[in-house]
C-alpha cells in the first residue's frame, strides 16, 4: 500500500472516531439506559465479555449457555437483541459468522 493511501486511511479513521464520539455524546442518555439494562442481565453481560475478541456465533452461544446455565435459545435471543442495540457487530468469513463487542458499554 502506498504512503498516500495509508495516510488517507488514517485520516478517514480519525474522522470516523470523531463521528462516533459525537454520536455517543449526543445519545448519552439513551446509551446509559441501554447500558443499565444490559448490566442487569447476566447472560448479556457474559455475551459481551466473551465477545471482547472475535468469536464464532456457535462458540459464543455454546460458551454463554454453559457458563450461565441459560438455554441456548435464550442466548440466541440475547445476541440478537444486543446486535440490534448496537452492542455487538457481526461479520461473515466463509461459512462462519463472527461476533465482536462494539465497545458501546465503555
N, CA, C and O atoms as a GROMACS GRO file, in nm:
protein
  424
    1UNK      N    1   0.084  -0.117   0.000
    1UNK     CA    2   0.000   0.000   0.000
    1UNK      C    3   0.089   0.124   0.000
    1UNK      O    4   0.190   0.129   0.071
    2UNK      N    5   0.052   0.222  -0.078
    2UNK     CA    6   0.131   0.344  -0.090
    2UNK      C    7   0.115   0.429   0.036
    2UNK      O    8   0.015   0.421   0.108
    3UNK      N    9   0.217   0.512   0.061
    3UNK     CA   10   0.215   0.602   0.176
    3UNK      C   11   0.093   0.694   0.172
    3UNK      O   12   0.032   0.723   0.275
    4UNK      N   13   0.058   0.741   0.053
    4UNK     CA   14  -0.058   0.830   0.038
    4UNK      C   15  -0.186   0.759   0.080
    4UNK      O   16  -0.271   0.818   0.147
    5UNK      N   17  -0.200   0.633   0.042
    5UNK     CA   18  -0.319   0.555   0.077
    5UNK      C   19  -0.325   0.532   0.227
    5UNK      O   20  -0.432   0.541   0.288
    6UNK      N   21  -0.212   0.503   0.286
    6UNK     CA   22  -0.206   0.481   0.431
    6UNK      C   23  -0.246   0.608   0.505
    6UNK      O   24  -0.323   0.603   0.601
    7UNK      N   25  -0.194   0.720   0.461
    7UNK     CA   26  -0.228   0.847   0.527
    7UNK      C   27  -0.376   0.880   0.509
    7UNK      O   28  -0.439   0.931   0.601
    8UNK      N   29  -0.430   0.852   0.393
    8UNK     CA   30  -0.572   0.874   0.368
    8UNK      C   31  -0.657   0.786   0.462
    8UNK      O   32  -0.755   0.833   0.519
    9UNK      N   33  -0.619   0.661   0.477
    9UNK     CA   34  -0.691   0.571   0.568
    9UNK      C   35  -0.682   0.619   0.712
    9UNK      O   36  -0.779   0.609   0.787
   10UNK      N   37  -0.567   0.670   0.752
   10UNK     CA   38  -0.552   0.724   0.887
   10UNK      C   39  -0.645   0.844   0.909
   10UNK      O   40  -0.709   0.856   1.013
   11UNK      N   41  -0.653   0.931   0.809
   11UNK     CA   42  -0.739   1.048   0.819
   11UNK      C   43  -0.886   1.006   0.826
   11UNK      O   44  -0.962   1.061   0.905
   12UNK      N   45  -0.925   0.911   0.745
   12UNK     CA   46  -1.062   0.859   0.750
   12UNK      C   47  -1.092   0.800   0.887
   12UNK      O   48  -1.199   0.822   0.943
   13UNK      N   49  -0.997   0.725   0.941
   13UNK     CA   50  -1.014   0.665   1.074
   13UNK      C   51  -1.032   0.773   1.180
   13UNK      O   52  -1.119   0.761   1.265
   14UNK      N   53  -0.951   0.876   1.176
   14UNK     CA   54  -0.964   0.986   1.273
   14UNK      C   55  -1.101   1.051   1.265
   14UNK      O   56  -1.164   1.080   1.367
   15UNK      N   57  -1.148   1.074   1.143
   15UNK     CA   58  -1.278   1.138   1.125
   15UNK      C   59  -1.391   1.047   1.171
   15UNK      O   60  -1.488   1.093   1.232
   16UNK      N   61  -1.380   0.919   1.143
   16UNK     CA   62  -1.482   0.825   1.190
   16UNK      C   63  -1.483   0.818   1.343
   16UNK      O   64  -1.590   0.813   1.404
   17UNK      N   65  -1.366   0.817   1.404
   17UNK     CA   66  -1.358   0.817   1.551
   17UNK      C   67  -1.426   0.941   1.609
   17UNK      O   68  -1.496   0.933   1.710
   18UNK      N   69  -1.405   1.054   1.545
   18UNK     CA   70  -1.467   1.178   1.590
   18UNK      C   71  -1.620   1.169   1.577
   18UNK      O   72  -1.693   1.210   1.667
   19UNK      N   73  -1.666   1.116   1.466
   19UNK     CA   74  -1.811   1.098   1.447
   19UNK      C   75  -1.871   1.007   1.554
   19UNK      O   76  -1.977   1.036   1.609
   20UNK      N   77  -1.803   0.898   1.583
   20UNK     CA   78  -1.851   0.806   1.687
   20UNK      C   79  -1.858   0.878   1.821
   20UNK      O   80  -1.956   0.862   1.894
   21UNK      N   81  -1.757   0.954   1.853
   21UNK     CA   82  -1.755   1.029   1.979
   21UNK      C   83  -1.871   1.127   1.985
   21UNK      O   84  -1.939   1.137   2.087
   22UNK      N   85  -1.894   1.199   1.878
   22UNK     CA   86  -2.005   1.295   1.875
   22UNK      C   87  -2.140   1.225   1.888
   22UNK      O   88  -2.229   1.274   1.958
   23UNK      N   89  -2.155   1.112   1.822
   23UNK     CA   90  -2.281   1.037   1.832
   23UNK      C   91  -2.302   0.984   1.974
   23UNK      O   92  -2.414   0.986   2.025
   24UNK      N   93  -2.196   0.938   2.037
   24UNK     CA   94  -2.207   0.890   2.176
   24UNK      C   95  -2.249   1.005   2.267
   24UNK      O   96  -2.335   0.988   2.353
   25UNK      N   97  -2.189   1.121   2.248
   25UNK     CA   98  -2.223   1.236   2.330
   25UNK      C   99  -2.368   1.280   2.310
   25UNK      O  100  -2.438   1.310   2.406
   26UNK      N  101  -2.410   1.284   2.186
   26UNK     CA  102  -2.546   1.330   2.158
   26UNK      C  103  -2.652   1.229   2.198
   26UNK      O  104  -2.769   1.265   2.213
   27UNK      N  105  -2.614   1.104   2.217
   27UNK     CA  106  -2.708   0.999   2.256
   27UNK      C  107  -2.675   0.941   2.393
   27UNK      O  108  -2.709   0.827   2.424
   28UNK      N  109  -2.609   1.020   2.474
   28UNK     CA  110  -2.560   0.974   2.604
   28UNK      C  111  -2.671   0.914   2.691
   28UNK      O  112  -2.652   0.808   2.750
   29UNK      N  113  -2.786   0.981   2.699
   29UNK     CA  114  -2.895   0.933   2.786
   29UNK      C  115  -2.948   0.797   2.738
   29UNK      O  116  -2.970   0.707   2.818
   30UNK      N  117  -2.970   0.785   2.609
   30UNK     CA  118  -3.020   0.658   2.555
   30UNK      C  119  -2.918   0.547   2.575
   30UNK      O  120  -2.954   0.435   2.612
   31UNK      N  121  -2.790   0.576   2.552
   31UNK     CA  122  -2.686   0.476   2.573
   31UNK      C  123  -2.680   0.432   2.718
   31UNK      O  124  -2.664   0.314   2.747
   32UNK      N  125  -2.691   0.526   2.809
   32UNK     CA  126  -2.685   0.493   2.951
   32UNK      C  127  -2.803   0.404   2.991
   32UNK      O  128  -2.787   0.312   3.071
   33UNK      N  129  -2.918   0.431   2.937
   33UNK     CA  130  -3.036   0.347   2.963
   33UNK      C  131  -3.009   0.203   2.916
   33UNK      O  132  -3.036   0.108   2.989
   34UNK      N  133  -2.956   0.189   2.796
   34UNK     CA  134  -2.926   0.056   2.744
   34UNK      C  135  -2.816  -0.012   2.825
   34UNK      O  136  -2.824  -0.132   2.851
   35UNK      N  137  -2.716   0.064   2.865
   35UNK     CA  138  -2.606   0.007   2.945
   35UNK      C  139  -2.660  -0.050   3.076
   35UNK      O  140  -2.623  -0.160   3.117
   36UNK      N  141  -2.748   0.024   3.141
   36UNK     CA  142  -2.806  -0.023   3.267
   36UNK      C  143  -2.887  -0.150   3.246
   36UNK      O  144  -2.880  -0.243   3.326
   37UNK      N  145  -2.963  -0.153   3.137
   37UNK     CA  146  -3.043  -0.270   3.104
   37UNK      C  147  -2.954  -0.393   3.085
   37UNK      O  148  -2.984  -0.501   3.135
   38UNK      N  149  -2.846  -0.375   3.012
   38UNK     CA  150  -2.755  -0.486   2.982
   38UNK      C  151  -2.682  -0.532   3.109
   38UNK      O  152  -2.668  -0.652   3.131
   39UNK      N  153  -2.636  -0.439   3.191
   39UNK     CA  154  -2.560  -0.474   3.312
   39UNK      C  155  -2.642  -0.555   3.411
   39UNK      O  156  -2.586  -0.632   3.489
   40UNK      N  157  -2.773  -0.541   3.409
   40UNK     CA  158  -2.861  -0.616   3.499
   40UNK      C  159  -2.878  -0.762   3.454
   40UNK      O  160  -2.925  -0.846   3.531
   41UNK      N  161  -2.840  -0.791   3.332
   41UNK     CA  162  -2.864  -0.922   3.271
   41UNK      C  163  -2.734  -1.002   3.265
   41UNK      O  164  -2.642  -0.966   3.190
   42UNK      N  165  -2.725  -1.110   3.344
   42UNK     CA  166  -2.600  -1.187   3.349
   42UNK      C  167  -2.568  -1.255   3.216
   42UNK      O  168  -2.451  -1.271   3.182
   43UNK      N  169  -2.668  -1.294   3.140
   43UNK     CA  170  -2.644  -1.357   3.010
   43UNK      C  171  -2.587  -1.254   2.912
   43UNK      O  172  -2.488  -1.281   2.844
   44UNK      N  173  -2.648  -1.137   2.906
   44UNK     CA  174  -2.599  -1.031   2.816
   44UNK      C  175  -2.458  -0.988   2.855
   44UNK      O  176  -2.373  -0.966   2.768
   45UNK      N  177  -2.434  -0.977   2.984
   45UNK     CA  178  -2.301  -0.939   3.032
   45UNK      C  179  -2.197  -1.041   2.990
   45UNK      O  180  -2.087  -1.005   2.947
   46UNK      N  181  -2.230  -1.169   3.002
   46UNK     CA  182  -2.136  -1.277   2.963
   46UNK      C  183  -2.113  -1.275   2.811
   46UNK      O  184  -2.001  -1.296   2.766
   47UNK      N  185  -2.217  -1.249   2.734
   47UNK     CA  186  -2.202  -1.242   2.588
   47UNK      C  187  -2.100  -1.134   2.552
   47UNK      O  188  -2.009  -1.158   2.474
   48UNK      N  189  -2.118  -1.016   2.610
   48UNK     CA  190  -2.027  -0.906   2.579
   48UNK      C  191  -1.885  -0.933   2.628
   48UNK      O  192  -1.788  -0.895   2.563
   49UNK      N  193  -1.875  -0.999   2.741
   49UNK     CA  194  -1.742  -1.035   2.795
   49UNK      C  195  -1.670  -1.129   2.700
   49UNK      O  196  -1.552  -1.109   2.669
   50UNK      N  197  -1.739  -1.232   2.654
   50UNK     CA  198  -1.676  -1.330   2.564
   50UNK      C  199  -1.652  -1.274   2.424
   50UNK      O  200  -1.565  -1.323   2.352
   51UNK      N  201  -1.727  -1.171   2.388
   51UNK     CA  202  -1.712  -1.112   2.254
   51UNK      C  203  -1.612  -0.997   2.253
   51UNK      O  204  -1.610  -0.918   2.158
   52UNK      N  205  -1.529  -0.986   2.357
   52UNK     CA  206  -1.424  -0.885   2.354
   52UNK      C  207  -1.328  -0.910   2.238
   52UNK      O  208  -1.271  -0.816   2.182
   53UNK      N  209  -1.311  -1.035   2.204
   53UNK     CA  210  -1.234  -1.076   2.087
   53UNK      C  211  -1.333  -1.141   1.990
   53UNK      O  212  -1.434  -1.195   2.035
   54UNK      N  213  -1.307  -1.138   1.861
   54UNK     CA  214  -1.399  -1.204   1.768
   54UNK      C  215  -1.420  -1.351   1.805
   54UNK      O  216  -1.325  -1.423   1.836
   55UNK      N  217  -1.546  -1.393   1.803
   55UNK     CA  218  -1.582  -1.530   1.839
   55UNK      C  219  -1.694  -1.575   1.746
   55UNK      O  220  -1.784  -1.497   1.714
   56UNK      N  221  -1.690  -1.701   1.705
   56UNK     CA  222  -1.795  -1.750   1.616
   56UNK      C  223  -1.927  -1.756   1.692
   56UNK      O  224  -1.931  -1.771   1.814
   57UNK      N  225  -2.033  -1.743   1.617
   57UNK     CA  226  -2.168  -1.746   1.674
   57UNK      C  227  -2.190  -1.874   1.752
   57UNK      O  228  -2.238  -1.871   1.866
   58UNK      N  229  -2.154  -1.987   1.693
   58UNK     CA  230  -2.178  -2.116   1.760
   58UNK      C  231  -2.096  -2.127   1.889
   58UNK      O  232  -2.148  -2.176   1.990
   59UNK      N  233  -1.972  -2.083   1.888
   59UNK     CA  234  -1.890  -2.086   2.010
   59UNK      C  235  -1.946  -1.993   2.116
   59UNK      O  236  -1.949  -2.026   2.234
   60UNK      N  237  -1.991  -1.876   2.073
   60UNK     CA  238  -2.046  -1.779   2.166
   60UNK      C  239  -2.172  -1.835   2.234
   60UNK      O  240  -2.185  -1.829   2.356
   61UNK      N  241  -2.262  -1.889   2.155
   61UNK     CA  242  -2.385  -1.946   2.210
   61UNK      C  243  -2.352  -2.059   2.307
   61UNK      O  244  -2.406  -2.064   2.418
   62UNK      N  245  -2.266  -2.149   2.266
   62UNK     CA  246  -2.232  -2.265   2.348
   62UNK      C  247  -2.166  -2.224   2.480
   62UNK      O  248  -2.204  -2.272   2.587
   63UNK      N  249  -2.067  -2.135   2.472
   63UNK     CA  250  -1.995  -2.094   2.593
   63UNK      C  251  -2.084  -2.017   2.690
   63UNK      O  252  -2.079  -2.040   2.811
   64UNK      N  253  -2.165  -1.927   2.638
   64UNK     CA  254  -2.253  -1.849   2.726
   64UNK      C  255  -2.355  -1.941   2.793
   64UNK      O  256  -2.379  -1.930   2.913
   65UNK      N  257  -2.413  -2.031   2.716
   65UNK     CA  258  -2.511  -2.124   2.774
   65UNK      C  259  -2.445  -2.209   2.882
   65UNK      O  260  -2.504  -2.230   2.988
   66UNK      N  261  -2.326  -2.257   2.857
   66UNK     CA  262  -2.256  -2.342   2.952
   66UNK      C  263  -2.218  -2.264   3.079
   66UNK      O  264  -2.235  -2.314   3.190
   67UNK      N  265  -2.168  -2.143   3.062
   67UNK     CA  266  -2.120  -2.065   3.177
   67UNK      C  267  -2.230  -2.000   3.259
   67UNK      O  268  -2.210  -1.972   3.377
   68UNK      N  269  -2.346  -1.976   3.198
   68UNK     CA  270  -2.454  -1.910   3.271
   68UNK      C  271  -2.568  -2.005   3.308
   68UNK      O  272  -2.649  -1.974   3.395
   69UNK      N  273  -2.573  -2.119   3.242
   69UNK     CA  274  -2.683  -2.212   3.266
   69UNK      C  275  -2.809  -2.176   3.190
   69UNK      O  276  -2.914  -2.238   3.210
   70UNK      N  277  -2.801  -2.077   3.103
   70UNK     CA  278  -2.917  -2.034   3.024
   70UNK      C  279  -2.937  -2.128   2.906
   70UNK      O  280  -2.842  -2.190   2.857
   71UNK      N  281  -3.060  -2.139   2.861
   71UNK     CA  282  -3.090  -2.220   2.743
   71UNK      C  283  -3.030  -2.153   2.620
   71UNK      O  284  -3.022  -2.030   2.613
   72UNK      N  285  -2.989  -2.234   2.522
   72UNK     CA  286  -2.928  -2.178   2.401
   72UNK      C  287  -3.022  -2.083   2.328
   72UNK      O  288  -2.977  -1.983   2.272
   73UNK      N  289  -3.151  -2.111   2.327
   73UNK     CA  290  -3.247  -2.023   2.260
   73UNK      C  291  -3.249  -1.886   2.328
   73UNK      O  292  -3.264  -1.784   2.261
   74UNK      N  293  -3.234  -1.884   2.459
   74UNK     CA  294  -3.229  -1.758   2.534
   74UNK      C  295  -3.104  -1.680   2.494
   74UNK      O  296  -3.109  -1.559   2.471
   75UNK      N  297  -2.992  -1.750   2.486
   75UNK     CA  298  -2.866  -1.686   2.448
   75UNK      C  299  -2.878  -1.629   2.307
   75UNK      O  300  -2.835  -1.517   2.281
   76UNK      N  301  -2.936  -1.704   2.216
   76UNK     CA  302  -2.952  -1.658   2.078
   76UNK      C  303  -3.038  -1.532   2.072
   76UNK      O  304  -3.007  -1.440   1.997
   77UNK      N  305  -3.144  -1.528   2.150
   77UNK     CA  306  -3.230  -1.410   2.153
   77UNK      C  307  -3.154  -1.289   2.208
   77UNK      O  308  -3.168  -1.178   2.158
   78UNK      N  309  -3.074  -1.312   2.313
   78UNK     CA  310  -2.997  -1.203   2.373
   78UNK      C  311  -2.892  -1.151   2.274
   78UNK      O  312  -2.870  -1.030   2.266
   79UNK      N  313  -2.829  -1.240   2.200
   79UNK     CA  314  -2.731  -1.198   2.099
   79UNK      C  315  -2.800  -1.109   1.995
   79UNK      O  316  -2.748  -1.004   1.958
   80UNK      N  317  -2.917  -1.152   1.949
   80UNK     CA  318  -2.991  -1.073   1.851
   80UNK      C  319  -3.027  -0.936   1.906
   80UNK      O  320  -3.016  -0.835   1.836
   81UNK      N  321  -3.070  -0.932   2.031
   81UNK     CA  322  -3.106  -0.804   2.095
   81UNK      C  323  -2.984  -0.713   2.110
   81UNK      O  324  -2.992  -0.593   2.083
   82UNK      N  325  -2.872  -0.770   2.154
   82UNK     CA  326  -2.750  -0.690   2.170
   82UNK      C  327  -2.702  -0.635   2.035
   82UNK      O  328  -2.652  -0.523   2.027
   83UNK      N  329  -2.717  -0.714   1.932
   83UNK     CA  330  -2.679  -0.667   1.798
   83UNK      C  331  -2.772  -0.554   1.755
   83UNK      O  332  -2.726  -0.453   1.701
   84UNK      N  333  -2.900  -0.570   1.778
   84UNK     CA  334  -2.999  -0.468   1.745
   84UNK      C  335  -2.971  -0.337   1.820
   84UNK      O  336  -2.990  -0.229   1.765
   85UNK      N  337  -2.926  -0.349   1.945
   85UNK     CA  338  -2.898  -0.232   2.027
   85UNK      C  339  -2.764  -0.167   1.991
   85UNK      O  340  -2.736  -0.055   2.034
   86UNK      N  341  -2.682  -0.236   1.913
   86UNK     CA  342  -2.554  -0.181   1.871
   86UNK      C  343  -2.437  -0.219   1.960
   86UNK      O  344  -2.327  -0.166   1.944
   87UNK      N  345  -2.459  -0.312   2.055
   87UNK     CA  346  -2.352  -0.354   2.144
   87UNK      C  347  -2.267  -0.466   2.085
   87UNK      O  348  -2.157  -0.492   2.132
   88UNK      N  349  -2.319  -0.533   1.983
   88UNK     CA  350  -2.246  -0.639   1.913
   88UNK      C  351  -2.250  -0.610   1.763
   88UNK      O  352  -2.346  -0.553   1.712
   89UNK      N  353  -2.143  -0.649   1.695
   89UNK     CA  354  -2.143  -0.644   1.549
   89UNK      C  355  -2.101  -0.782   1.498
   89UNK      O  356  -2.034  -0.858   1.568
   90UNK      N  357  -2.141  -0.811   1.377
   90UNK     CA  358  -2.106  -0.941   1.320
   90UNK      C  359  -2.043  -0.922   1.184
   90UNK      O  360  -2.063  -0.820   1.116
   91UNK      N  361  -1.966  -1.023   1.146
   91UNK     CA  362  -1.908  -1.025   1.011
   91UNK      C  363  -1.895  -1.171   0.969
   91UNK      O  364  -1.871  -1.260   1.051
   92UNK      N  365  -1.913  -1.193   0.842
   92UNK     CA  366  -1.907  -1.328   0.788
   92UNK      C  367  -1.770  -1.352   0.725
   92UNK      O  368  -1.718  -1.268   0.652
   93UNK      N  369  -1.715  -1.468   0.756
   93UNK     CA  370  -1.593  -1.515   0.690
   93UNK      C  371  -1.620  -1.657   0.644
   93UNK      O  372  -1.620  -1.751   0.724
   94UNK      N  373  -1.644  -1.672   0.515
   94UNK     CA  374  -1.679  -1.803   0.463
   94UNK      C  375  -1.811  -1.850   0.522
   94UNK      O  376  -1.913  -1.782   0.509
   95UNK      N  377  -1.809  -1.964   0.587
   95UNK     CA  378  -1.930  -2.021   0.645
   95UNK      C  379  -1.953  -1.975   0.789
   95UNK      O  380  -2.059  -1.999   0.846
   96UNK      N  381  -1.854  -1.910   0.848
   96UNK     CA  382  -1.862  -1.869   0.988
   96UNK      C  383  -1.907  -1.724   1.002
   96UNK      O  384  -1.874  -1.639   0.919
   97UNK      N  385  -1.983  -1.698   1.106
   97UNK     CA  386  -2.020  -1.561   1.142
   97UNK      C  387  -1.953  -1.532   1.275
   97UNK      O  388  -1.969  -1.605   1.373
   98UNK      N  389  -1.878  -1.424   1.277
   98UNK     CA  390  -1.806  -1.384   1.398
   98UNK      C  391  -1.876  -1.264   1.462
   98UNK      O  392  -1.924  -1.174   1.394
   99UNK      N  393  -1.880  -1.267   1.594
   99UNK     CA  394  -1.939  -1.158   1.670
   99UNK      C  395  -1.830  -1.091   1.753
   99UNK      O  396  -1.736  -1.156   1.800
  100UNK      N  397  -1.845  -0.960   1.769
  100UNK     CA  398  -1.748  -0.885   1.846
  100UNK      C  399  -1.818  -0.769   1.917
  100UNK      O  400  -1.911  -0.708   1.863
  101UNK      N  401  -1.773  -0.741   2.037
  101UNK     CA  402  -1.823  -0.631   2.118
  101UNK      C  403  -1.789  -0.499   2.048
  101UNK      O  404  -1.676  -0.481   2.001
  102UNK      N  405  -1.884  -0.408   2.039
  102UNK     CA  406  -1.860  -0.279   1.973
  102UNK      C  407  -1.802  -0.174   2.068
  102UNK      O  408  -1.769  -0.063   2.026
  103UNK      N  409  -1.789  -0.207   2.195
  103UNK     CA  410  -1.735  -0.117   2.297
  103UNK      C  411  -1.829  -0.003   2.335
  103UNK      O  412  -1.783   0.096   2.392
  104UNK      N  413  -1.956  -0.014   2.305
  104UNK     CA  414  -2.051   0.090   2.346
  104UNK      C  415  -2.075   0.087   2.498
  104UNK      O  416  -2.128   0.183   2.554
  105UNK      N  417  -2.035  -0.020   2.562
  105UNK     CA  418  -2.053  -0.028   2.708
  105UNK      C  419  -1.949   0.059   2.779
  105UNK      O  420  -1.965   0.090   2.897
  106UNK      N  421  -1.846   0.098   2.710
  106UNK     CA  422  -1.739   0.178   2.773
  106UNK      C  423  -1.778   0.323   2.783
  106UNK      O  424  -1.700   0.404   2.834
   0.00000   0.00000   0.00000
